[in-house]
Amino acid sequence: MSDLEQLNREHFSKPIPGERLNAFWKTARECAKEFKNENLGTEPRSRRGERD
């Protein structure tokens, strides 16, 4: 086994701690909420529609 394979095996065999994963999802949800609020009421227009 090469050094790289050994490193991969050691690094990726460890599970991500639950609290870190939860923090990630919480942040992702907050970002999605802000994004949705910023874009509320704006209809996406097709490129062809914009030119008309």
GUVEX-686108 format. One line per 5 residues: their letters; for each residue x, y negated, z of N, C-alpha, C, CB. Coordinates in Angstrom, 3 decimals, decimal comma, m for minus. Last residue first. Glycine has a CB too. Example, Ala and Ser with C-alpha at 12.3 -4.5 7.8 and 13.67 -1.06 7.14 Angstrom:
SA> 12,850:2,250:7,080:13,670:1,060:7,140:12,900:m0,030:7,870:14,084:0,598:5,725 ~ 13,190:5,690:7,800:12,300:4,500:7,800:13,200:3,300:7,800:11,308:4,473:9,046
END
This chain:
DREGR> m36,802:m39,813:m25,604:m38,016:m40,279:m26,294:m38,413:m41,685:m25,894:m39,163:m39,341:m26,015 ~ m34,777:m39,115:m23,885:m34,439:m39,830:m25,111:m35,664:m40,434:m25,784:m33,736:m38,902:m26,074 ~ m36,000:m37,699:m21,858:m35,371:m38,978:m21,525:m35,102:m39,802:m22,778:m34,066:m38,748:m20,759 ~ m36,821:m35,364:m23,126:m37,831:m36,308:m22,663:m37,241:m37,674:m22,357:m38,522:m35,766:m21,438 ~ m34,424:m34,028:m23,460:m35,142:m34,459:m24,651:m36,169:m35,528:m24,268:m35,833:m33,254:m25,346
RSRPE> m33,782:m33,418:m20,847:m32,907:m34,323:m21,594:m33,625:m34,877:m22,825:m31,613:m33,597:m22,014 ~ m36,568:m33,613:m18,602:m35,736:m32,873:m19,547:m34,901:m33,873:m20,329:m36,603:m31,992:m20,506 ~ m36,521:m34,773:m15,257:m36,915:m34,956:m16,648:m36,001:m34,139:m17,544:m36,875:m36,449:m17,044 ~ m37,858:m34,124:m12,085:m36,750:m33,870:m13,012:m37,242:m34,003:m14,453:m36,141:m32,459:m12,773 ~ m39,265:m36,737:m10,235:m39,532:m35,604:m11,121:m38,313:m35,362:m12,000:m40,797:m35,858:m11,991
TGLNE> m39,037:m37,611:m7,002:m38,373:m37,805:m8,290:m38,584:m36,557:m9,121:m36,851:m38,111:m8,113 ~ m40,202:m36,967:m4,629:m40,903:m37,918:m5,480:m40,207:m38,198:m6,800:m41,086:m39,192:m4,750 ~ m37,187:m36,453:m2,953:m38,633:m36,334:m2,915:m39,254:m37,396:m3,827:m39,159:m36,474:m1,461 ~ m34,506:m36,528:m2,660:m35,015:m36,336:m4,011:m36,530:m36,208:m4,073:m34,391:m35,121:m4,613 ~ m34,077:m36,822:0,049:m33,530:m37,832:m0,856:m34,177:m37,742:m2,228:m32,014:m37,676:m0,980
NKFEK> m35,257:m34,471:1,010:m35,831:m35,769:1,353:m35,356:m36,865:0,411:m35,483:m36,133:2,783 ~ m33,474:m32,553:m0,011:m34,872:m32,529:m0,424:m35,523:m33,884:m0,155:m35,635:m31,409:0,309 ~ m31,154:m33,250:1,366:m31,162:m33,292:m0,094:m32,600:m33,363:m0,607:m30,438:m32,057:m0,680 ~ m31,922:m32,734:3,988:m31,565:m34,094:3,593:m31,643:m34,254:2,084:m30,161:m34,448:4,089 ~ m32,308:m29,945:3,774:m33,416:m30,799:4,178:m33,154:m32,241:3,739:m33,629:m30,727:5,707
ACERA> m29,755:m29,075:3,138:m30,843:m28,839:2,190:m32,024:m29,750:2,489:m31,285:m27,371:2,230 ~ m28,422:m29,775:5,481:m28,028:m30,387:4,211:m29,143:m30,245:3,184:m26,730:m29,752:3,681 ~ m29,694:m28,078:7,289:m29,786:m29,529:7,466:m29,439:m30,257:6,165:m28,852:m29,993:8,602 ~ m28,922:m25,566:6,272:m30,341:m25,939:6,315:m30,515:m27,449:6,441:m31,043:m25,235:7,482 ~ m26,147:m25,693:6,678:m26,670:m25,546:5,319:m28,142:m25,961:5,258:m26,504:m24,091:4,832
TKWFA> m26,035:m25,805:9,466:m25,522:m26,922:8,676:m26,098:m26,880:7,268:m23,985:m26,893:8,625 ~ m27,092:m23,282:10,024:m27,745:m24,478:10,559:m27,332:m25,699:9,734:m27,384:m24,681:12,062 ~ m25,209:m21,624:8,830:m26,578:m21,656:8,300:m27,331:m22,877:8,780:m27,334:m20,398:8,699 ~ m22,941:m22,177:10,465:m22,910:m22,401:9,020:m24,321:m22,535:8,459:m22,169:m21,257:8,317 ~ m23,813:m21,322:12,922:m23,474:m22,736:12,753:m23,460:m23,094:11,272:m22,105:m23,054:13,398
NLREG> m24,039:m18,590:12,407:m25,238:m19,363:12,741:m24,998:m20,851:12,536:m25,666:m19,095:14,190 ~ m21,338:m17,975:12,043:m22,265:m17,773:10,948:m23,538:m18,586:11,172:m22,595:m16,286:10,795 ~ m20,349:m18,509:14,580:m19,825:m19,264:13,437:m20,774:m19,165:12,251:m18,427:m18,754:13,041 ~ m21,745:m16,644:16,091:m21,963:m18,071:16,348:m21,438:m18,930:15,200:m21,287:m18,485:17,661 ~ m20,829:m14,152:15,085:m22,205:m14,588:14,902:m22,407:m16,074:15,091:m23,085:m13,858:15,835
PIPKS> m17,725:m13,899:13,353:m18,455:m14,051:14,614:m19,830:m14,668:14,382:m17,653:m14,914:15,595 ~ m17,389:m11,642:10,711:m17,469:m13,065:11,073:m18,243:m13,162:12,376:m18,156:m13,923:9,936 ~ m15,349:m8,702:11,228:m16,626:m9,362:10,957:m16,578:m10,832:11,365:m17,766:m8,647:11,694 ~ m12,424:m7,669:9,605:m12,977:m8,315:10,800:m14,311:m8,968:10,452:m11,985:m9,369:11,375 ~ m11,549:m6,866:7,208:m12,199:m5,838:7,999:m12,840:m6,433:9,246:m11,201:m4,756:8,384
FHERN> m10,192:m8,898:5,995:m11,594:m8,721:5,623:m12,309:m7,631:6,408:m11,686:m8,413:4,172 ~ m7,581:m8,764:7,139:m8,370:m9,994:7,197:m9,855:m9,714:6,993:m7,879:m10,988:6,148 ~ m6,636:m6,168:6,674:m6,664:m6,713:8,037:m7,618:m7,903:8,137:m5,252:m7,135:8,473 ~ m6,881:m6,009:3,883:m7,567:m5,035:4,730:m7,706:m5,579:6,155:m6,804:m3,687:4,737 ~ m5,199:m8,100:3,041:m6,631:m8,106:2,730:m7,404:m7,197:3,667:m6,864:m7,678:1,286
LQELD> m2,728:m7,109:3,969:m3,249:m8,378:4,467:m4,762:m8,467:4,243:m2,535:m9,557:3,779 ~ m2,496:m4,811:2,386:m2,497:m4,707:3,844:m3,126:m5,952:4,469:m1,063:m4,508:4,374 ~ m2,390:m5,923:m0,153:m3,493:m5,019:0,199:m3,629:m4,900:1,713:m3,273:m3,624:m0,424 ~ 0,021:m7,334:0,113:m1,222:m8,056:m0,152:m2,436:m7,199:0,223:m1,296:m8,470:m1,636 ~ 1,889:m5,324:0,427:1,690:m6,293:1,515:0,353:m7,013:1,362:2,843:m7,319:1,543
SM> 0,560:m2,187:m0,863:1,356:m3,419:m0,933:1,052:m4,328:0,254:1,083:m4,164:m2,254 ~ 0,850:1,193:0,000:0,000:0,000:0,000:0,891:m1,250:0,000:m0,964:m0,002:1,238
END
